[in-house]
Amino acid sequence: MENENLTNDPQELLKAKHKQDQHKTQFTSFARSVSGDTPVDSGQTSPEQHREPDQQNTMKSVENRMIGD
């Protein structure tokens, strides 16, 4: 990934994220078209799989809420 201009502007960061997501979607479509109906690798996590939030993420969320107020 190329970083032409580093920025902390939320609008610019959001635009960059959308652009990156679009590239990921295009790559996924390409990979699926090339691989055909190959089954999903068993090492990949299923989006339906429920995961408990870990302690560090919970603490970071609390910290972010405190900073935001």
C-alpha positions as semicolon CSV with decimal commas, in nm:
position;residue;x (nm);y (nm);z (nm)
1;M;0,000;0,000;0,000
2;E;0,131;0,341;-0,086
3;N;0,107;0,637;0,149
4;E;0,141;0,947;-0,064
5;N;0,045;1,192;0,210
6;L;0,021;1,089;0,572
7;T;-0,275;1,257;0,736
8;N;-0,487;1,252;1,048
9;D;-0,785;1,412;0,873
10;P;-1,083;1,179;0,936
11;Q;-1,234;1,247;0,592
12;E;-0,907;1,162;0,416
13;L;-0,861;0,851;0,627
14;L;-1,217;0,740;0,550
15;K;-1,162;0,795;0,177
16;A;-0,841;0,592;0,193
17;K;-1,017;0,312;0,381
18;H;-1,299;0,300;0,125
19;K;-1,043;0,288;-0,154
20;Q;-0,858;0,005;0,021
21;D;-1,185;-0,184;0,081
22;Q;-1,269;-0,149;-0,288
23;H;-0,929;-0,297;-0,382
24;K;-0,988;-0,587;-0,141
25;T;-1,332;-0,653;-0,293
26;Q;-1,189;-0,646;-0,645
27;F;-0,909;-0,883;-0,545
28;T;-1,153;-1,120;-0,376
29;S;-1,372;-1,127;-0,688
30;F;-1,066;-1,192;-0,903
31;A;-0,940;-1,468;-0,674
32;R;-1,280;-1,638;-0,671
33;S;-1,308;-1,617;-1,050
34;V;-0,964;-1,775;-1,088
35;S;-1,011;-2,048;-0,827
36;G;-1,366;-2,138;-0,934
37;D;-1,560;-2,337;-0,676
38;T;-1,261;-2,432;-0,465
39;P;-1,377;-2,478;-0,103
40;V;-1,272;-2,224;0,158
41;D;-0,945;-2,309;0,329
42;S;-1,014;-2,469;0,668
43;G;-0,766;-2,229;0,830
44;Q;-0,986;-1,928;0,757
45;T;-1,228;-1,796;1,016
46;S;-1,593;-1,800;0,933
47;P;-1,773;-1,464;0,971
48;E;-2,053;-1,648;1,157
49;Q;-1,809;-1,775;1,418
50;H;-1,873;-1,607;1,754
51;R;-1,566;-1,476;1,934
52;E;-1,555;-1,343;2,286
53;P;-1,397;-0,994;2,309
54;D;-1,053;-1,014;2,463
55;Q;-0,957;-0,821;2,775
56;Q;-0,717;-0,582;2,600
57;N;-0,976;-0,471;2,345
58;T;-1,234;-0,421;2,620
59;M;-0,991;-0,206;2,820
60;K;-0,902;-0,004;2,507
61;S;-1,273;0,057;2,435
62;V;-1,323;0,188;2,790
63;E;-1,016;0,410;2,756
64;N;-1,139;0,549;2,422
65;R;-1,481;0,630;2,570
66;M;-1,314;0,812;2,861
67;I;-1,094;1,016;2,624
68;G;-1,389;1,098;2,396
69;D;-1,598;1,252;2,675
